[in-house]
Amino acid sequence: MTQATRRTLLMTALALPALSRAHAADPVKIRIGWSTMPSHLVPAVYQARQAMRHYGRSYVVEPINFTASTPQITAMAANQVDIGAFAPTAMALAVINARLDMRVLADMLQDGVGNYRSQTLYVKADSPIRTPADLRGKRIGVNGIGSASYTAIVAMLRKVGLNERTDVTWVEVSFANQLPFIEDGKIDGTTIPLPMGTDLEKAGRYRALFTARDAMGPTQFTFFAARAQFLEANRAAVTDCIEDYTRVVRWMYDPANRAEALRIIGEVSRRPVDSLQYMLTEEDYYRDPFLIPNVEGVQSTIDVTHSLGFLPRRIQVAPQYVDLSFVMESKRRIEAGA
């Protein structure tokens, strides 16, 4: 072996530990699912880096868009998404049908809390549909079968004695296309997203037929959920990610940052800021200031879904399928000024 070869081998051996340490320090890539902007703040949150402490160091995020929560079950099972924006029904289906060891992780949107927003089913102002019972024989647009919107509508149908399998026709249509569909007469009622729904109602073009709160009371509409295996393998990175997300949400709700927050939300959602004035107010959905989910609200929705026959069996969410350690550590850090 030549002296040059020895030097090369020695240099390589000395470099390996450094390379190993550099590789170990690479931030964890976390793929987070979402379905609706601007209600699902995910894409906007990760543009507000000024309020974050850990982004790019311990973790980075890839936001992934889905039409609803239920398609995220397949993506989760195929290891194509790490944290999903789940509705309670999707959570139960992931556990029962996909046999995933899921955990309720953090709050995303709560429906019908106090004076805050509740998902609303709209019909045209001149529609003959005056009450939920008048939906018999009509076509209802939803973003996904099994979604939070779908569950609330079915709960109301059952309340007025209608069978969701035989008395109505379901049309799956993305939130972005719900208004065009009802305008073109392809559906008779739908959950037009904010702010279009309230704007059209104020303009006298549409009427609110009922809300999810009318059907089910306050609920955890959507929440962050993840597989237990992923959480355990990446506990430090996920904790930092949840802390940063919480800090940004709190930053957005601070009146001093409102203009900049709405600018970011508008830019990401491609909406004019003037149309987003409802955001982060009581006209918007409720978000817990520390992302602590309403676990009872998750359970109550699952119970309703099971009673409606959508689930082959009932699951008890807490304590097996809940892990609040991430949001509680995030809360501790923020309150401690860490």
C-alpha positions as CSV (number, residue, x, y, z in Angstrom):
1,M,0.0,0.0,0.0
2,T,1.5,3.4,-1.0
3,Q,1.8,6.3,1.3
4,A,-0.8,8.3,-0.8
5,T,-3.3,5.4,-0.4
6,R,-2.7,5.3,3.3
7,R,-3.4,9.1,3.5
8,T,-6.6,8.7,1.5
9,L,-7.9,5.9,3.7
10,L,-7.0,7.9,6.8
11,M,-8.8,11.0,5.6
12,T,-11.8,9.0,4.6
13,A,-11.9,7.3,8.0
14,L,-11.7,10.7,9.8
15,A,-14.4,12.2,7.6
16,L,-16.9,9.4,8.2
17,P,-17.9,10.4,11.8
18,A,-18.4,14.0,10.6
19,L,-20.5,12.9,7.7
20,S,-22.5,10.7,10.0
21,R,-23.1,13.6,12.5
22,A,-24.1,15.9,9.6
23,H,-26.6,13.3,8.3
24,A,-28.0,12.7,11.8
25,A,-28.6,16.5,12.1
26,D,-30.6,16.7,8.9
27,P,-34.1,18.1,9.7
28,V,-36.9,15.5,9.6
29,K,-39.3,16.0,6.7
30,I,-42.9,16.0,7.9
31,R,-45.6,15.7,5.2
32,I,-48.8,17.3,6.5
33,G,-52.2,16.8,4.8
34,W,-54.8,19.5,4.4
35,S,-57.9,20.0,2.2
36,T,-59.4,23.4,2.5
37,M,-57.8,26.9,2.3
38,P,-58.1,29.2,4.0
39,S,-59.8,27.3,6.8
40,H,-57.0,24.8,7.0
41,L,-54.1,27.1,7.8
42,V,-51.4,24.6,7.0
43,P,-49.9,26.1,3.9
44,A,-50.1,29.6,5.3
45,V,-48.6,28.7,8.7
46,Y,-45.3,27.5,7.2
47,Q,-44.9,30.9,5.4
48,A,-44.9,32.7,8.8
49,R,-41.3,31.7,9.6
50,Q,-40.8,34.8,11.7
51,A,-42.9,33.3,14.5
52,M,-41.1,29.9,14.5
53,R,-38.3,28.6,16.6
54,H,-37.3,25.3,15.0
55,Y,-38.2,25.2,11.3
56,G,-35.3,24.1,9.2
57,R,-33.3,22.9,12.1
58,S,-35.1,19.9,13.6
59,Y,-37.8,19.6,10.9
60,V,-39.2,20.9,7.6
61,V,-42.8,20.5,6.3
62,E,-44.2,19.5,3.0
63,P,-48.0,20.4,2.8
64,I,-50.0,18.0,0.7
65,N,-53.5,18.9,-0.6
66,F,-56.4,16.4,-0.5
67,T,-60.0,16.8,-1.5
68,A,-61.2,15.6,2.0
69,S,-60.1,13.8,5.1
70,T,-61.0,10.3,3.9
71,P,-58.5,10.1,1.0
72,Q,-55.8,10.8,3.5
73,I,-56.4,7.3,5.1
74,T,-55.1,5.6,1.9
75,A,-52.2,8.0,1.8
76,M,-51.4,7.4,5.5
77,A,-51.5,3.6,4.9
78,A,-49.2,3.9,1.9
79,N,-46.8,6.1,3.9
80,Q,-47.4,9.1,1.6
81,V,-48.4,11.5,4.4
82,D,-47.2,11.7,8.0
83,I,-49.8,13.9,9.7
84,G,-53.3,14.1,8.3
85,A,-56.2,16.6,8.7
86,F,-58.7,14.0,9.8
87,A,-62.4,14.2,10.6
88,P,-63.6,11.9,13.4
89,T,-65.2,9.5,10.9
90,A,-61.9,9.3,9.0
91,M,-60.1,8.6,12.2
92,A,-62.4,5.7,13.0
93,L,-62.2,4.3,9.5
94,A,-58.4,4.4,9.6
95,V,-58.4,2.4,12.8
96,I,-61.2,-0.1,11.9
97,N,-60.8,-0.6,8.1
98,A,-57.1,0.3,7.4
99,R,-56.0,-1.1,10.8
100,L,-53.7,1.9,11.4
101,D,-52.5,2.6,15.0
102,M,-53.6,6.2,14.9
103,R,-53.4,9.0,17.4
104,V,-55.4,12.2,17.8
105,L,-52.6,14.7,17.9
106,A,-53.8,18.4,17.9
107,D,-56.7,20.7,17.2
108,M,-57.2,22.1,13.7
109,L,-60.8,23.3,13.6
110,Q,-63.7,23.1,16.0
111,D,-67.3,23.6,14.8
112,G,-70.1,25.3,16.6
113,V,-68.2,26.5,19.7
114,G,-69.9,29.5,21.3
115,N,-70.6,32.1,18.7
116,Y,-68.0,30.8,16.3
117,R,-68.7,29.5,12.8
118,S,-70.5,26.2,12.2
119,Q,-70.5,24.4,8.9
120,T,-73.6,25.4,7.0
121,L,-75.7,23.7,4.3
122,Y,-76.9,26.4,1.8
123,V,-79.7,26.4,-0.8
124,K,-80.5,29.1,-3.3
125,A,-82.7,31.9,-2.0
126,D,-85.6,31.0,-4.4
127,S,-85.3,27.2,-3.7
128,P,-88.4,25.4,-2.7
129,I,-86.3,23.7,0.0
130,R,-87.4,25.5,3.2
131,T,-86.6,22.9,5.9
132,P,-84.3,19.9,6.1
133,A,-87.2,17.6,5.5
134,D,-87.6,19.2,2.0
135,L,-84.3,17.6,1.0
136,R,-86.2,14.4,0.1
137,G,-85.4,13.6,-3.6
138,K,-82.7,16.3,-3.8
139,R,-79.0,16.2,-4.7
140,I,-76.6,17.3,-2.0
141,G,-73.0,18.2,-2.8
142,V,-70.3,17.2,-0.3
143,N,-66.5,17.3,-0.5
144,G,-66.3,13.6,0.4
145,I,-68.4,10.7,1.6
146,G,-67.5,10.2,5.2
147,S,-66.2,13.7,5.7
148,A,-67.1,15.9,8.6
149,S,-69.6,17.8,6.4
150,Y,-71.2,14.6,5.2
151,T,-71.6,13.2,8.7
152,A,-73.3,16.4,10.0
153,I,-75.7,16.4,7.0
154,V,-76.6,12.8,7.5
155,A,-77.2,13.4,11.2
156,M,-79.7,16.1,10.3
157,L,-81.4,13.9,7.7
158,R,-81.9,11.2,10.3
159,K,-83.3,13.8,12.7
160,V,-86.1,14.7,10.3
161,G,-86.8,11.1,9.3
162,L,-84.9,10.9,6.0
163,N,-82.8,8.0,4.9
164,E,-79.5,9.2,3.4
165,R,-79.2,6.0,1.2
166,T,-82.6,6.2,-0.5
167,D,-84.1,9.7,0.1
168,V,-81.3,11.9,-1.3
169,T,-78.5,11.7,-3.9
170,W,-75.0,12.5,-3.0
171,V,-72.6,14.3,-5.3
172,E,-68.9,14.4,-4.4
173,V,-67.5,17.8,-5.4
174,S,-64.5,19.7,-4.2
175,F,-65.1,22.8,-2.1
176,A,-63.8,24.9,-5.0
177,N,-66.5,23.6,-7.3
178,Q,-69.5,23.5,-4.9
179,L,-70.7,27.0,-5.9
180,P,-70.4,26.4,-9.7
181,F,-72.3,23.1,-9.3
182,I,-75.2,24.6,-7.4
183,E,-75.2,27.6,-9.7
184,D,-75.5,25.3,-12.7
185,G,-78.3,23.3,-11.1
186,K,-76.2,20.1,-10.8
187,I,-77.0,20.0,-7.0
188,D,-79.7,21.5,-4.9
189,G,-77.8,22.2,-1.7
190,T,-74.2,22.2,-0.5
191,T,-71.7,23.4,2.1
192,I,-70.3,26.5,0.3
193,P,-67.0,27.3,2.1
194,L,-66.1,30.6,3.8
195,P,-66.3,33.4,2.9
196,M,-68.4,32.7,-0.2
197,G,-71.3,31.2,1.7
198,T,-71.8,34.0,4.2
199,D,-71.2,36.6,1.5
200,L,-73.9,35.0,-0.8
201,E,-76.3,34.8,2.2
202,K,-75.8,38.5,3.0
203,A,-76.4,39.4,-0.6
204,G,-79.7,37.5,-0.5
205,R,-78.7,35.0,-3.1
206,Y,-78.6,31.9,-0.8
207,R,-80.2,30.8,2.4
208,A,-78.7,28.8,5.3
209,L,-80.8,25.7,5.7
210,F,-79.1,24.4,8.8
211,T,-75.7,24.1,10.5
212,A,-73.6,21.2,11.8
213,R,-74.2,22.6,15.3
214,D,-78.0,22.2,14.7
215,A,-77.4,18.6,13.8
216,M,-74.7,17.5,16.3
217,G,-73.8,20.3,18.7
218,P,-70.2,21.5,19.1
219,T,-67.7,19.1,17.6
220,Q,-64.1,18.7,16.8
221,F,-64.5,19.2,13.1
222,T,-61.0,18.4,11.9
223,F,-57.8,17.6,13.8
224,F,-54.3,16.5,13.2
225,A,-53.8,12.8,13.4
226,A,-50.7,10.5,12.9
227,R,-49.6,7.0,13.2
228,A,-48.1,6.1,16.6
229,Q,-45.1,4.6,14.9
230,F,-44.2,7.8,13.2
231,L,-44.7,9.9,16.3
232,E,-42.5,7.6,18.4
233,A,-39.8,7.6,15.7
234,N,-39.8,11.4,15.4
235,R,-40.9,12.6,18.8
236,A,-38.5,15.5,19.1
237,A,-39.1,16.8,15.6
238,V,-42.9,16.5,15.9
239,T,-42.9,18.3,19.2
240,D,-40.9,21.2,17.7
241,C,-43.3,21.2,14.7
242,I,-46.4,21.4,16.9
243,E,-44.8,24.1,19.0
244,D,-44.0,26.2,15.9
245,Y,-47.5,25.7,14.5
246,T,-49.0,26.8,17.8
247,R,-46.7,29.8,18.0
248,V,-47.8,30.9,14.4
249,V,-51.5,30.4,15.2
250,R,-51.1,32.5,18.3
251,W,-49.1,35.1,16.3
252,M,-51.9,35.3,13.7
253,Y,-54.6,35.9,16.3
254,D,-52.6,38.8,17.8
255,P,-54.2,42.0,16.6
256,A,-50.8,43.5,16.1
257,N,-50.0,40.9,13.4
258,R,-53.5,40.7,11.8
259,A,-52.6,42.7,8.7
260,E,-49.5,40.6,8.0
261,A,-51.3,37.3,8.8
262,L,-54.2,38.1,6.4
263,R,-51.6,39.1,3.8
264,I,-49.9,35.7,4.1
265,I,-53.2,33.8,4.1
266,G,-54.4,35.7,1.1
267,E,-51.2,35.1,-0.8
268,V,-51.2,31.4,-0.2
269,S,-55.0,30.9,-0.8
270,R,-54.9,33.3,-3.8
271,R,-57.7,35.4,-2.4
272,P,-57.9,39.2,-1.9
273,V,-57.3,40.3,1.6
274,D,-60.6,42.2,1.6
275,S,-62.4,38.8,1.3
276,L,-60.6,37.4,4.4
277,Q,-61.8,39.9,7.0
278,Y,-63.8,37.1,8.7
279,M,-60.7,35.1,9.3
280,L,-59.5,34.8,12.9
281,T,-62.7,36.2,14.2
282,E,-65.9,34.7,15.6
283,E,-67.2,34.5,12.0
284,D,-64.4,31.9,11.5
285,Y,-64.1,28.4,13.0
286,Y,-62.8,28.1,16.5
287,R,-59.1,27.2,17.0
288,D,-57.8,26.3,20.4
289,P,-54.9,28.7,21.4
290,F,-52.7,25.8,22.3
291,L,-54.0,23.4,19.7
292,I,-55.6,21.2,22.4
293,P,-58.3,19.1,20.7
294,N,-61.8,18.5,21.9
295,V,-61.5,14.7,22.4
296,E,-65.0,14.5,23.7
297,G,-66.1,16.2,20.4
298,V,-64.2,13.6,18.4
299,Q,-65.9,10.8,20.4
300,S,-69.4,12.2,20.1
301,T,-69.1,12.5,16.3
302,I,-67.8,8.9,16.1
303,D,-70.7,7.8,18.3
304,V,-73.2,9.5,16.0
305,T,-71.5,8.1,12.9
306,H,-71.7,4.6,14.4
307,S,-75.4,5.0,15.4
308,L,-76.1,6.0,11.8
309,G,-74.6,2.7,10.6
310,F,-71.5,4.1,8.9
311,L,-69.0,2.3,11.0
312,P,-68.9,-1.5,11.5
313,R,-68.1,-1.0,15.1
314,R,-67.6,1.8,17.7
315,I,-64.1,2.8,18.9
316,Q,-63.3,4.4,22.2
317,V,-60.9,7.2,21.2
318,A,-59.4,7.9,24.6
319,P,-57.0,6.9,25.9
320,Q,-55.7,4.4,23.3
321,Y,-56.0,6.6,20.2
322,V,-55.0,10.0,21.8
323,D,-51.6,11.4,22.4
324,L,-51.7,14.9,23.9
325,S,-48.1,14.9,25.0
326,F,-47.0,17.0,22.0
327,V,-49.5,19.8,22.5
328,M,-49.0,19.8,26.3
329,E,-45.2,20.1,25.9
330,S,-45.7,22.9,23.4
331,K,-48.0,24.7,25.8
332,R,-45.5,24.3,28.6
333,R,-42.7,25.7,26.5
334,I,-44.7,28.7,25.3
335,E,-46.0,29.6,28.8
336,A,-42.5,29.3,30.2
337,G,-41.3,31.6,27.6
338,A,-38.8,29.0,26.4
